[in-house]
Amino acid sequence: MRMISAFLGTALAASLAAAPAVSAQESATPQSAPMAGHLIGRVDADMRLAEYVSYTCPHCAHFEQEAGDTLKLAYARPGHVGVEIRHLVRDPLDLTVALIANCGKPANFATNHAVLMKAQPQWLDRIRATTPAQRARYETGTNASRRQALARDAGLYELMKGRGYTPAALDRCIADDTMAQTLATRTRQYAEAGVTGTPSFAIDGTLLPGVHDWAALKPVLDARILP
């Protein structure tokens, strides 16, 4: 499971602290929480798999590489599993990428998610190679300008150009403080409900302890699908 990078963590901590307080009704445990992510597959699937992910989590990227297509084709498409992606946002870069993944029509999300996850090694390497002067831009100015600087330095504008996104469209999505607060609030709800790391999984609202990769998840899914 992932660890938070030190130089990116401070701004998100402030964002989480400033997020609206969660009421008792909103902070329901995973067993009773309504859908708060993006569903891949059928609403009436035999079971609902919640996948808690962070875009800056290498294990999450590995899971997408290893199991993303299989989940869609062999589990979601036949109606066995509805896969709900839930963002567990850990740092400002993660938040920036989540805003990009949610940019545009809801139907765009599944492909946006896969593209961003599969390209993670490249854009993470670009951030690791940034200079002190570049990193200073992530800590000054508006929230929007900080996130836009992160996205540019990571090469995310170029990456999403291939998905048909213009710089102006990405600027608007990255600057969406309302969505940023929603993602921060949901992250806190998930943490309060017992989700401690990524990737983590729940089936029909019940967290799967000790299940954090495809090798552990696949037998659980197959045992529920096979007669």
N, CA and C of each residue as an Amber inpcrd file, in Angstrom:
protein
   681
   0.8480000  -1.1920000   0.0000000   0.0000000   0.0000000   0.0000000
   0.8830000   1.2410000   0.0000000   0.3230000   2.3630000  -0.4340000
   1.1510000   3.5280000  -0.7140000   1.4990000   4.3330000   0.5250000
   2.5800000   5.1240000   0.4110000   2.9660000   6.0780000   1.4360000
   2.9400000   7.4680000   0.8300000   2.6520000   8.4940000   1.6490000
   2.5240000   9.8650000   1.1670000   3.8960000  10.4900000   1.0480000
   4.1850000  11.1550000  -0.0630000   5.4450000  11.8630000  -0.2010000
   5.4200000  13.1060000   0.6730000   6.5530000  13.3950000   1.3210000
   6.5770000  14.4630000   2.3200000   6.3060000  15.8250000   1.7140000
   6.9380000  16.1480000   0.5930000   6.8170000  17.5180000   0.1090000
   5.4720000  17.7980000  -0.5330000   4.6820000  16.7600000  -0.7970000
   3.3550000  16.9740000  -1.3690000   2.2480000  16.8980000  -0.3300000
   2.5470000  16.4510000   0.8790000   1.4790000  16.1440000   1.8240000
   0.8510000  17.3290000   2.5240000   1.5820000  18.4210000   2.7300000
   1.1010000  19.5140000   3.5780000  -0.1570000  20.1710000   3.0400000
  -0.1800000  20.4720000   1.7440000  -1.3150000  21.1950000   1.1740000
  -2.6000000  20.3890000   1.2700000  -2.5010000  19.0860000   1.0700000
  -3.7270000  18.2910000   1.1640000  -4.2150000  18.2190000   2.6010000
  -3.2970000  18.1500000   3.5540000  -3.7100000  18.1310000   4.9550000
  -4.5250000  19.3740000   5.2780000  -4.1050000  20.5220000   4.7550000
  -4.8710000  21.7550000   4.9730000  -6.2290000  21.6790000   4.2950000
  -6.2580000  21.0860000   3.1090000  -7.5240000  20.9540000   2.3860000
  -8.4910000  20.0600000   3.1440000  -7.9760000  18.9570000   3.6880000
  -8.8360000  18.0560000   4.4470000  -9.3500000  18.7170000   5.7120000
  -8.4850000  19.5010000   6.3560000  -8.9060000  20.1830000   7.5680000
  -9.9880000  21.1970000   7.2900000  -9.9490000  21.7940000   6.0850000
 -10.9270000  22.8160000   5.7320000 -12.2050000  22.2340000   5.1390000
 -12.2200000  20.9220000   4.8880000 -13.4050000  20.3070000   4.2920000
 -14.5780000  20.3870000   5.2510000 -15.8190000  20.4550000   4.7280000
 -16.9820000  20.5500000   5.5950000 -17.0590000  19.3850000   6.5690000
 -17.5440000  19.6420000   7.7560000 -17.6920000  18.5790000   8.7350000
 -18.6480000  17.5260000   8.2070000 -18.3780000  16.2760000   8.5380000
 -19.1950000  15.1720000   8.0580000 -20.2510000  14.8510000   9.1060000
 -21.5000000  14.8600000   8.7160000 -22.5700000  14.5600000   9.6570000
 -22.6270000  13.0680000   9.9290000 -23.3500000  12.6810000  10.9680000
 -23.4790000  11.2650000  11.2990000 -24.1100000  10.4950000  10.1500000
 -25.0360000  11.1380000   9.4530000 -25.6990000  10.4630000   8.3400000
 -24.7250000  10.2640000   7.1860000 -23.9020000  11.3000000   6.8980000
 -22.9730000  11.2060000   5.7780000 -21.8640000  10.2080000   6.0420000
 -21.4360000  10.0970000   7.3170000 -20.2750000   9.2810000   7.6200000
 -20.6500000   7.8260000   7.8730000 -21.6630000   7.3560000   7.1790000
 -22.0790000   5.9690000   7.3190000 -20.9310000   5.0380000   6.9750000
 -20.9120000   3.8820000   7.5850000 -19.8870000   2.8950000   7.3030000
 -20.0390000   2.4080000   5.8740000 -19.0020000   1.7070000   5.3200000
 -19.1200000   1.2140000   3.9470000 -20.3610000   0.3640000   3.7130000
 -20.8410000  -0.3070000   4.7660000 -22.0080000  -1.1740000   4.5830000
 -23.2500000  -0.3950000   4.1490000 -23.3500000   0.8950000   4.5270000
 -24.5630000   1.6440000   4.2090000 -24.3000000   2.8600000   3.3310000
 -23.0360000   3.0750000   2.9450000 -22.7070000   4.2640000   2.1670000
 -23.2700000   4.1530000   0.7560000 -23.8490000   5.2430000   0.2120000
 -24.3160000   5.2250000  -1.1650000 -23.1260000   5.2420000  -2.1160000
 -23.3930000   5.0040000  -3.3990000 -22.3110000   5.0310000  -4.3680000
 -21.6960000   6.4240000  -4.4050000 -20.4020000   6.5020000  -4.2240000
 -19.7220000   7.7910000  -4.1970000 -18.6170000   7.8560000  -5.2360000
 -18.5420000   6.8620000  -6.1100000 -17.5010000   6.8340000  -7.1230000
 -18.0890000   6.6810000  -8.5140000 -17.2900000   6.1420000  -9.4160000
 -17.7160000   5.9020000 -10.7960000 -17.9140000   4.4100000 -11.0040000
 -19.0720000   4.0350000 -11.5120000 -19.3930000   2.6320000 -11.7230000
 -18.9540000   2.1960000 -13.1120000 -18.2050000   1.1140000 -13.1600000
 -17.8200000   0.4670000 -14.4020000 -18.5590000  -0.8680000 -14.4370000
 -19.4780000  -0.9970000 -15.3770000 -20.2990000  -2.2030000 -15.4290000
 -21.7630000  -1.8780000 -15.2000000 -22.5310000  -2.8930000 -14.9030000
 -23.9830000  -2.7460000 -14.8060000 -24.4220000  -2.3860000 -13.3950000
 -25.4360000  -1.5430000 -13.3170000 -25.9970000  -1.1680000 -12.0180000
 -26.5900000  -2.3880000 -11.3210000 -27.1370000  -3.3240000 -12.0980000
 -27.7810000  -4.5050000 -11.5190000 -26.8460000  -5.7110000 -11.4950000
 -25.5420000  -5.4810000 -11.4450000 -24.5850000  -6.5930000 -11.3950000
 -24.8290000  -7.4420000 -10.1510000 -24.3460000  -8.6770000 -10.1980000
 -24.5690000  -9.6080000  -9.0960000 -23.9520000  -9.1140000  -7.7960000
 -22.8320000  -8.3840000  -7.8910000 -22.2060000  -7.8350000  -6.6950000
 -21.5570000  -6.5080000  -7.0400000 -21.3050000  -5.6960000  -6.0210000
 -20.6670000  -4.3970000  -6.2060000 -19.2870000  -4.4280000  -5.5510000
 -18.2570000  -4.2090000  -6.3470000 -16.8870000  -4.1390000  -5.8480000
 -16.4710000  -2.6800000  -5.7730000 -16.2190000  -2.1810000  -4.5670000
 -15.6690000  -0.8380000  -4.4060000 -14.1530000  -0.9520000  -4.3880000
 -13.5100000  -0.1800000  -5.2480000 -12.0510000  -0.1770000  -5.3450000
 -11.5550000   1.1880000  -4.8760000 -10.8670000   1.2310000  -3.7540000
 -10.3460000   2.4680000  -3.1910000  -8.9260000   2.6700000  -3.7270000
  -8.7300000   3.7730000  -4.4500000  -7.4580000   3.9630000  -5.1420000
  -6.9010000   5.3550000  -4.9090000  -5.6050000   5.4400000  -5.0540000
  -4.8900000   6.7090000  -5.0690000  -4.0340000   6.7290000  -6.3330000
  -4.0540000   7.8350000  -7.0540000  -3.3080000   7.8830000  -8.3150000
  -1.8010000   7.9370000  -8.1060000  -1.3320000   8.3250000  -6.9230000
   0.1020000   8.3370000  -6.6710000   0.5670000   7.0770000  -5.9500000
  -0.2590000   6.0580000  -5.9440000   0.0500000   4.7730000  -5.3160000
   0.5680000   3.8030000  -6.3740000   1.8570000   3.4310000  -6.3410000
   2.3780000   2.4860000  -7.3340000   1.6560000   1.1490000  -7.3400000
   1.2100000   0.6860000  -6.1660000   0.4830000  -0.5860000  -6.1100000
  -0.8680000  -0.4850000  -6.8270000  -1.4770000   0.7060000  -6.7840000
  -2.7350000   0.9110000  -7.5150000  -2.4950000   0.8600000  -9.0190000
  -1.4030000   1.4690000  -9.4630000  -1.0700000   1.4280000 -10.8840000
  -0.7830000  -0.0060000 -11.3190000  -0.0730000  -0.7510000 -10.4790000
   0.2030000  -2.1540000 -10.7960000  -1.0970000  -2.9500000 -10.8850000
  -2.0300000  -2.6810000  -9.9680000  -3.3160000  -3.3830000 -10.0090000
  -4.0450000  -3.0870000 -11.3100000  -4.0520000  -1.8240000 -11.7300000
  -4.7230000  -1.4710000 -12.9880000  -4.0630000  -2.1670000 -14.1680000
  -2.7360000  -2.1950000 -14.1800000  -2.0170000  -2.8690000 -15.2650000
  -2.3580000  -4.3520000 -15.3060000  -2.3910000  -4.9650000 -14.1390000
  -2.5710000  -6.4090000 -14.0570000  -4.0180000  -6.8490000 -14.2120000
  -4.9450000  -6.0730000 -13.6520000  -6.3270000  -6.5620000 -13.5350000
  -7.3810000  -5.6590000 -14.1440000  -7.0280000  -4.4230000 -14.5320000
  -8.0440000  -3.4890000 -14.9990000  -8.8650000  -4.0170000 -16.1600000
  -8.1970000  -4.4780000 -17.2060000  -8.9180000  -4.9790000 -18.3780000
  -9.6720000  -6.2610000 -18.0610000  -9.0650000  -7.1260000 -17.2660000
  -9.7350000  -8.3810000 -16.8940000 -11.0190000  -8.1200000 -16.1210000
 -10.9740000  -7.1850000 -15.1710000 -12.1730000  -6.8500000 -14.4130000
 -13.2800000  -6.3540000 -15.3320000 -12.9190000  -5.4930000 -16.2880000
 -13.9310000  -4.9510000 -17.1980000 -14.5180000  -6.0330000 -18.0940000
 -13.6520000  -6.8410000 -18.6980000 -14.0980000  -7.7700000 -19.7340000
 -14.6840000  -9.0660000 -19.1690000 -14.0390000  -9.6340000 -18.1570000
 -14.4490000 -10.9500000 -17.6690000 -15.4000000 -10.8910000 -16.4750000
 -15.4480000  -9.7570000 -15.7940000 -16.2700000  -9.6740000 -14.5870000
 -17.3900000  -8.6360000 -14.7080000 -17.0540000  -7.4330000 -15.1900000
 -18.0780000  -6.3830000 -15.2690000 -18.9970000  -6.5650000 -16.4690000
 -18.4270000  -6.8400000 -17.6300000 -19.2510000  -6.9140000 -18.8450000
 -20.3210000  -7.9930000 -18.7570000 -20.0330000  -9.1940000 -18.2440000
 -21.0970000 -10.2110000 -18.1490000 -22.1130000  -9.9290000 -17.0410000
 -21.8610000  -8.9250000 -16.2130000 -22.8060000  -8.5990000 -15.1460000
 -22.5000000  -9.2590000 -13.8190000 -21.3320000  -9.9020000 -13.7230000
 -20.9770000 -10.5200000 -12.4480000 -20.6550000  -9.4700000 -11.3840000
 -19.9170000  -8.4330000 -11.7840000 -19.4040000  -7.4450000 -10.8350000
 -19.5980000  -6.0370000 -11.3940000 -20.1090000  -5.1440000 -10.5750000
 -20.0650000  -3.7210000 -10.8870000 -18.8920000  -3.1300000 -10.1230000
 -17.9510000  -2.5430000 -10.8440000 -16.7310000  -2.0290000 -10.2230000
 -16.8940000  -0.5290000  -9.9920000 -16.8470000  -0.1270000  -8.7380000
 -16.9940000   1.2790000  -8.3890000 -15.6490000   1.8270000  -7.9260000
 -15.1000000   2.7650000  -8.6920000 -13.8200000   3.3810000  -8.3530000
 -14.0680000   4.5100000  -7.3610000 -13.4080000   4.4420000  -6.2100000
 -13.5210000   5.4790000  -5.1870000 -12.1360000   6.0730000  -4.9250000
 -12.0550000   7.3990000  -4.9510000 -10.7790000   8.0850000  -4.7730000
 -10.4520000   8.2560000  -3.2880000  -9.3240000   7.6930000  -2.8630000
  -8.7900000   7.9510000  -1.5380000  -7.5930000   8.8790000  -1.7560000
  -7.8430000  10.1680000  -1.6740000  -6.8510000  11.1740000  -2.0740000
  -5.8330000  11.3740000  -0.9580000  -4.5400000  11.2950000  -1.3080000
  -3.4770000  11.3010000  -0.3150000  -2.5870000  12.5430000  -0.3570000
  -2.4670000  13.1940000  -1.4800000  -1.5580000  14.3260000  -1.6010000
  -2.0200000  15.2200000  -2.7460000  -1.4650000  16.4210000  -2.8810000
  -1.9330000  17.3540000  -3.9130000  -1.7900000  16.8370000  -5.3400000
  -0.7420000  16.0660000  -5.6150000  -0.6120000  15.4980000  -6.9610000
  -1.7220000  14.4910000  -7.2160000  -1.9880000  13.6510000  -6.2420000
  -3.0850000  12.6920000  -6.3460000  -4.4070000  13.4120000  -6.5910000
  -4.6460000  14.4890000  -5.8360000  -5.8640000  15.2720000  -6.0210000
  -5.9330000  15.8450000  -7.4340000  -4.8190000  16.3590000  -7.9250000
  -4.7790000  16.9290000  -9.2740000  -5.1470000  15.8850000 -10.3120000
  -4.5680000  14.6900000 -10.1870000  -4.8530000  13.6300000 -11.1610000
  -6.3030000  13.1710000 -11.0510000  -6.8350000  13.1180000  -9.8380000
  -8.2410000  12.7320000  -9.6590000  -9.1650000  13.7330000 -10.3290000
  -8.8480000  15.0160000 -10.2220000  -9.6580000  16.0390000 -10.8900000
  -9.6080000  15.8610000 -12.4030000  -8.4470000  15.5010000 -12.9240000
  -8.3220000  15.2680000 -14.3670000  -9.1170000  14.0240000 -14.7670000
  -9.0310000  12.9790000 -13.9720000  -9.7730000  11.7540000 -14.2940000
 -11.2730000  12.0150000 -14.3570000 -11.7560000  12.9180000 -13.5180000
 -13.1840000  13.2450000 -13.4740000 -13.5810000  14.3300000 -14.4680000
 -12.6520000  14.7980000 -15.2700000 -12.9180000  15.8970000 -16.1960000
 -13.7800000  15.4200000 -17.3680000 -14.8040000  16.1950000 -17.6880000
 -15.6460000  15.8610000 -18.8320000 -16.8340000  15.0000000 -18.4590000
 -17.3980000  14.3290000 -19.4410000 -18.5900000  13.5150000 -19.2360000
 -18.2730000  12.2990000 -18.3750000 -19.2470000  11.8560000 -17.5560000
 -19.0210000  10.6540000 -16.7440000 -18.5850000   9.4470000 -17.5740000
 -19.0580000   9.3710000 -18.8170000 -18.6910000   8.2410000 -19.6700000
 -17.2020000   8.2280000 -20.0000000 -16.5300000   9.3680000 -19.8260000
 -15.0950000   9.4400000 -20.1110000 -14.2520000   8.8380000 -18.9950000
 -14.8450000   8.6720000 -17.8160000 -14.0280000   8.3770000 -16.6460000
 -13.2320000   7.0820000 -16.7640000 -13.8650000   5.9940000 -17.1750000
 -13.1840000   4.6920000 -17.1550000 -11.9040000   4.7230000 -17.9720000
 -11.9630000   5.3220000 -19.1630000 -10.7560000   5.3920000 -19.9970000
  -9.7570000   6.3880000 -19.4290000 -10.2420000   7.5400000 -18.9330000
  -9.3380000   8.4940000 -18.2830000  -8.5640000   7.8080000 -17.1550000
  -9.2930000   7.0790000 -16.3260000  -8.6920000   6.3920000 -15.1840000
  -7.6020000   5.4240000 -15.6450000  -7.9230000   4.6090000 -16.6400000
  -6.9560000   3.6210000 -17.1180000  -5.7230000   4.2890000 -17.7140000
  -5.9270000   5.3240000 -18.5110000  -4.8020000   6.0230000 -19.1450000
  -3.8910000   6.6420000 -18.0900000  -4.4720000   7.3090000 -17.1110000
  -3.6730000   7.9700000 -16.0780000  -2.9350000   6.9600000 -15.2090000
  -3.5830000   5.8650000 -14.8560000  -2.9270000   4.8510000 -14.0470000
  -1.7870000   4.1760000 -14.8230000  -2.0350000   3.8400000 -16.0710000
  -1.0170000   3.1240000 -16.8300000   0.1890000   3.9940000 -17.1550000
  -0.0110000   5.3110000 -17.2010000   1.1040000   6.2350000 -17.4520000
   1.7520000   6.7200000 -16.1620000   1.3210000   6.2060000 -15.0200000
   1.8180000   6.7180000 -13.7340000   3.3350000   6.7110000 -13.6080000
   4.0440000   5.6560000 -14.0000000   5.5070000   5.6830000 -13.8370000
   6.1560000   6.8690000 -14.5360000   5.6280000   7.2320000 -15.7070000
   6.2230000   8.3450000 -16.4530000   5.9600000   9.6790000 -15.7670000
   4.6950000   9.9380000 -15.3600000   4.4490000  11.2670000 -14.7830000
   4.9620000  11.3840000 -13.3530000   5.0450000  10.2710000 -12.6270000
   5.6770000  10.3330000 -11.3160000   7.1760000  10.6220000 -11.4370000
   7.8230000  10.0090000 -12.4260000   9.2470000  10.2710000 -12.6380000
   9.4930000  11.7380000 -12.9510000   8.6030000  12.3420000 -13.7170000
   8.7690000  13.7540000 -14.0430000   8.6530000  14.6320000 -12.8010000
   7.7420000  14.2770000 -11.9060000   7.6150000  15.0530000 -10.6620000
   8.8350000  14.8380000  -9.7660000   9.3260000  13.6170000  -9.6980000
  10.5110000  13.3500000  -8.8780000  11.7270000  14.1360000  -9.3840000
  11.7390000  14.4330000 -10.6690000  12.8860000  15.1340000 -11.2620000
  12.7470000  16.6500000 -11.2340000  11.6970000  17.1750000 -10.6360000
  11.5030000  18.6270000 -10.6150000  12.5590000  19.3120000  -9.7620000
  12.8000000  20.5730000 -10.0720000  13.7820000  21.3790000  -9.3570000
  13.1380000  22.0380000  -8.1320000  13.9530000  22.5460000  -7.2010000
  13.3800000  23.2870000  -6.0670000  12.5220000  24.4690000  -6.5190000
  12.9320000  25.1310000  -7.6050000  12.1420000  26.2600000  -8.1000000
  10.7660000  25.7970000  -8.5800000  10.7260000  24.6630000  -9.2630000
   9.4310000  24.1240000  -9.6900000   8.5820000  23.7530000  -8.4820000
   9.1660000  23.0940000  -7.5040000   8.4000000  22.6430000  -6.3420000
   7.8780000  23.8100000  -5.5150000   8.5850000  24.9260000  -5.5530000
   8.1110000  26.1080000  -4.8200000   6.7710000  26.5820000  -5.3540000
   6.5000000  26.3330000  -6.6500000   5.2350000  26.7470000  -7.2540000
   4.0640000  25.9390000  -6.7350000   4.3440000  24.7530000  -6.1570000
   3.2790000  23.9140000  -5.6330000   2.8230000  24.3810000  -4.2450000
   3.5510000  25.3400000  -3.6660000   3.2730000  25.7670000  -2.3000000
   2.9010000  27.2420000  -2.2060000   2.8040000  27.9110000  -3.3430000
   2.4270000  29.3290000  -3.3470000   1.3270000  29.5660000  -4.3720000
   0.5880000  30.6550000  -4.1850000  -0.4900000  30.9820000  -5.1140000
  -1.7830000  30.2980000  -4.7420000  -2.7470000  30.3590000  -5.6460000
  -4.0560000  29.7540000  -5.4010000  -3.9700000  28.2380000  -5.4830000
  -4.9710000  27.5700000  -4.9320000  -5.0310000  26.1150000  -5.0580000
  -5.0200000  25.7010000  -6.5210000  -5.7550000  26.4460000  -7.3470000
  -5.8260000  26.1140000  -8.7710000  -4.4590000  26.2360000  -9.4270000
  -3.7390000  27.3350000  -9.1550000  -2.4430000  27.5310000  -9.7950000
  -1.4290000  26.4880000  -9.3350000  -1.5090000  26.0540000  -8.0800000
  -0.6160000  25.0110000  -7.5850000  -0.8660000  23.6950000  -8.3110000
  -2.1420000  23.3420000  -8.4320000  -2.4780000  22.0760000  -9.1040000
  -2.1370000  22.1370000 -10.5840000  -2.3670000  23.2700000 -11.2120000
  -2.0310000  23.3990000 -12.6300000  -0.5260000  23.2910000 -12.8500000
   0.2610000  23.8460000 -11.9330000   1.7180000  23.7150000 -12.0400000
   2.1330000  22.2530000 -11.9230000   1.5350000  21.5320000 -10.9770000
   1.8150000  20.1030000 -10.8410000   1.4750000  19.3500000 -12.1300000
   0.3070000  19.6340000 -12.6870000  -0.1350000  18.9270000 -13.8860000
   0.7960000  19.2030000 -15.0680000   1.2320000  20.4550000 -15.2080000
   2.1340000  20.7850000 -16.3120000   3.4900000  20.1020000 -16.1350000
   4.0340000  20.1810000 -14.9150000   5.3470000  19.5800000 -14.6820000
   5.3110000  18.0680000 -14.8270000   4.1730000  17.4520000 -14.5300000
   4.0280000  15.9980000 -14.6720000   3.7680000  15.5630000 -16.1050000
   3.5040000  16.5110000 -16.9980000   3.2060000  16.1610000 -18.3840000
   1.7850000  15.6990000 -18.6070000   0.8910000  16.0370000 -17.6810000
  -0.4830000  15.5390000 -17.7830000  -1.2850000  16.2610000 -18.8590000
  -0.9400000  17.5000000 -19.1490000  -1.6200000  18.1990000 -20.2420000
  -1.3310000  17.4960000 -21.5620000  -0.0740000  17.1260000 -21.7660000
   0.2870000  16.4220000 -23.0050000  -0.3750000  15.0560000 -23.0680000
  -0.3960000  14.3550000 -21.9330000  -1.0070000  13.0290000 -21.8980000
  -2.4850000  13.0940000 -22.2610000  -3.2070000  14.0450000 -21.6800000
  -4.6490000  14.1090000 -21.9070000  -5.0170000  14.7570000 -23.2300000
  -4.0620000  15.3990000 -23.8690000  -4.3130000  15.8960000 -25.2340000
  -4.6790000  14.7310000 -26.1400000  -4.0660000  13.5920000 -25.9110000
  -4.3990000  12.4020000 -26.6840000  -5.7910000  11.8830000 -26.4270000
  -6.4240000  12.3320000 -25.3530000  -7.7980000  11.9600000 -25.0470000
  -8.7770000  13.0140000 -25.5400000  -8.2640000  14.0450000 -26.2290000
  -9.1330000  15.0790000 -26.7860000  -9.3570000  16.2650000 -25.8730000
  -8.6150000  16.3670000 -24.7750000  -8.7790000  17.4740000 -23.8380000
  -7.8830000  18.6480000 -24.2240000  -8.4570000  19.8410000 -24.2310000
  -7.6900000  21.0480000 -24.4940000  -7.0980000  21.5690000 -23.1840000
  -6.0250000  22.3710000 -23.2480000  -5.4950000  22.9750000 -22.0170000
  -6.5420000  23.7800000 -21.2570000  -7.4100000  24.4920000 -21.9840000
  -8.4410000  25.2950000 -21.3150000  -9.4190000  24.4060000 -20.5500000
  -9.7950000  23.2770000 -21.1460000 -10.7200000  22.3600000 -20.4700000
 -10.0750000  21.7730000 -19.2240000  -8.8150000  21.3840000 -19.3220000
  -8.1210000  20.8360000 -18.1690000  -7.9330000  21.8900000 -17.0820000
  -7.6280000  23.1230000 -17.4940000  -7.5010000  24.2070000 -16.5100000
  -8.7700000  24.3330000 -15.6740000  -9.9290000  24.2850000 -16.3450000
 -11.2040000  24.4340000 -15.6320000 -11.4090000  23.2850000 -14.6430000
 -11.1120000  22.0700000 -15.0740000 -11.3300000  20.9170000 -14.1880000
 -10.3610000  20.9320000 -13.0140000  -9.1120000  21.2670000 -13.2770000
  -8.1060000  21.2860000 -12.2150000  -8.4050000  22.3910000 -11.2140000
  -9.0320000  23.4640000 -11.6750000  -9.3620000  24.6010000 -10.8020000
 -10.6850000  24.4220000 -10.0560000 -11.3350000  23.2880000 -10.2220000
 -12.6610000  23.0710000  -9.6320000 -12.5350000  22.7930000  -8.1330000
 -12.5690000  23.8460000  -7.3240000 -12.4170000  23.6860000  -5.8840000
 -13.5950000  22.9590000  -5.2540000 -14.7800000  23.0590000  -5.8570000
 -15.9380000  22.3310000  -5.3300000 -15.7160000  20.8280000  -5.4220000
 -15.2480000  20.3640000  -6.5870000 -14.9430000  18.9450000  -6.7350000
 -13.7890000  18.5440000  -5.8260000 -12.7870000  19.4090000  -5.6880000
 -11.6570000  19.1060000  -4.8080000 -12.1260000  18.8970000  -3.3720000
 -13.0430000  19.7510000  -2.9040000 -13.5710000  19.6000000  -1.5560000
 -14.4090000  18.3300000  -1.4210000 -15.1550000  17.9970000  -2.4740000
 -15.9350000  16.7580000  -2.4530000 -15.0120000  15.5550000  -2.3080000
 -13.9250000  15.5350000  -3.0710000 -12.9810000  14.4230000  -3.0020000
 -12.3080000  14.3620000  -1.6340000 -12.0010000  15.5280000  -1.0650000
 -11.3850000  15.5600000   0.2680000 -12.3500000  15.0520000   1.3260000
 -13.6100000  15.4580000   1.2310000 -14.6110000  15.0090000   2.1940000
 -14.8270000  13.5090000   2.1030000 -14.9170000  12.9920000   0.8920000
 -15.1190000  11.5500000   0.7260000 -13.9150000  10.7730000   1.2450000
 -12.7210000  11.3050000   1.0270000 -11.5230000  10.6510000   1.5490000
 -11.6150000  10.5160000   3.0630000 -12.0440000  11.5770000   3.7270000
 -12.1780000  11.5190000   5.1750000 -13.2610000  10.5290000   5.5820000
 -14.3520000  10.4780000   4.8510000 -15.4110000   9.5060000   5.1490000
 -14.8880000   8.0860000   5.0390000 -14.1330000   7.8040000   3.9780000
 -13.6060000   6.4540000   3.7970000 -12.6480000   6.0930000   4.9280000
 -11.7990000   7.0570000   5.3190000 -10.8620000   6.7980000   6.4140000
 -11.6140000   6.5230000   7.7170000 -12.6650000   7.3050000   7.9710000
 -13.4560000   7.0990000   9.1840000 -14.1800000   5.7520000   9.1520000
 -14.4530000   5.2560000   7.9510000 -15.1520000   3.9760000   7.8150000
 -14.1960000   2.7880000   7.8270000 -12.8920000   3.0630000   7.9730000
 -11.9520000   1.9640000   8.1490000 -11.0240000   1.6850000   6.9980000
 -11.0880000   2.4640000   5.9290000 -10.1750000   2.2660000   4.8020000
  -8.8600000   2.9650000   5.1400000  -7.7960000   2.1980000   5.2720000
  -6.5300000   2.7470000   5.7620000  -5.4390000   2.8390000   4.7030000
  -5.6420000   2.2550000   3.5420000  -4.6120000   2.3020000   2.5140000
  -5.1620000   1.9340000   1.1620000  -4.3200000   2.0700000   0.1480000
  -4.7320000   1.7870000  -1.2180000  -3.7200000   0.8620000  -1.8950000
  -4.2000000  -0.0180000  -2.7950000  -5.6160000  -0.2600000  -3.0540000
  -6.2600000  -1.0860000  -1.9410000  -7.5150000  -0.7770000  -1.6820000
  -8.3390000  -1.5780000  -0.7850000  -9.6490000  -1.8680000  -1.4910000
 -10.3540000  -2.8710000  -1.0170000 -11.5520000  -3.3300000  -1.7080000
 -12.6700000  -3.6600000  -0.7200000 -13.8960000  -3.4660000  -1.1730000
 -15.0770000  -3.8740000  -0.4170000 -16.0480000  -4.5240000  -1.3890000
 -16.7250000  -5.5510000  -0.9520000 -17.7560000  -6.2040000  -1.7540000
 -19.0880000  -6.0070000  -1.0630000 -20.0020000  -5.4130000  -1.8020000
 -21.3460000  -5.1300000  -1.2750000 -21.2630000  -4.4360000   0.0830000
 -20.3260000  -3.4970000   0.1980000 -20.2280000  -2.6810000   1.3890000
 -19.3650000  -3.2320000   2.5050000 -18.8390000  -4.4390000   2.3490000
 -18.0180000  -5.0340000   3.3980000 -16.5560000  -5.0140000   2.9840000
 -15.7100000  -4.3300000   3.7660000 -14.2910000  -4.2680000   3.4720000
 -13.6610000  -5.6540000   3.5210000 -12.6930000  -5.8760000   2.6490000
 -11.9870000  -7.1530000   2.5870000 -10.6410000  -6.9980000   3.2770000
 -10.5100000  -7.4350000   4.5110000  -9.2450000  -7.2610000   5.2230000
  -8.1250000  -8.0660000   4.5880000  -6.9640000  -7.4340000   4.4600000
  -5.8020000  -8.1240000   3.9300000  -5.8050000  -8.3130000   2.4270000
  -6.7850000  -7.7540000   1.7280000  -6.8670000  -7.8950000   0.2710000
  -6.4470000  -6.5760000  -0.3640000  -5.2670000  -6.5780000  -0.9900000
  -4.7320000  -5.3490000  -1.5630000  -4.1120000  -5.5500000  -2.9360000
  -4.3450000  -6.7030000  -3.5530000  -3.8200000  -6.9260000  -4.9000000
  -4.6980000  -7.9550000  -5.6100000  -4.4190000  -8.1570000  -6.8960000
  -5.2320000  -9.0460000  -7.7120000  -5.1020000 -10.5020000  -7.2640000
  -3.9110000 -10.8930000  -6.8390000  -3.7140000 -12.2800000  -6.4000000
  -4.6190000 -12.6220000  -5.2190000  -4.8690000 -11.6490000  -4.3570000
  -5.7500000 -11.8840000  -3.2160000  -7.2180000 -11.6640000  -3.5560000
  -7.5000000 -10.7160000  -4.4660000  -8.8910000 -10.3780000  -4.7840000
  -9.5480000 -11.3990000  -5.6990000  -8.8320000 -11.9040000  -6.6890000
  -9.4410000 -12.7910000  -7.6820000 -10.1070000 -14.0170000  -7.0460000
  -9.4550000 -14.7350000  -6.1230000 -10.1380000 -15.8970000  -5.5240000
 -11.4200000 -15.5280000  -4.7780000 -11.4450000 -14.3330000  -4.1650000
 -12.6440000 -13.9010000  -3.4460000 -13.7880000 -13.6860000  -4.4320000
 -13.4950000 -13.0040000  -5.5500000 -14.5260000 -12.7890000  -6.5710000
 -14.9940000 -14.1100000  -7.1660000 -14.0470000 -14.9800000  -7.5240000
 -14.4030000 -16.2350000  -8.1750000 -15.2300000 -17.1310000  -7.2600000
 -14.9320000 -17.1080000  -5.9750000 -15.6920000 -17.9470000  -5.0390000
 -17.1400000 -17.5160000  -4.9590000 -17.4030000 -16.2250000  -5.1940000
 -18.7790000 -15.7310000  -5.1310000 -19.5030000 -15.8960000  -6.4630000
 -18.7390000 -15.9960000  -7.5440000 -19.3400000 -16.1040000  -8.8770000
 -19.6010000 -17.5560000  -9.2480000 -18.6170000 -18.4050000  -8.9820000
 -18.7280000 -19.8010000  -9.4050000 -19.7440000 -20.5310000  -8.5490000
 -20.5400000 -21.4270000  -9.1580000 -21.5460000 -22.1890000  -8.3930000
 -20.8790000 -23.1800000  -7.4560000
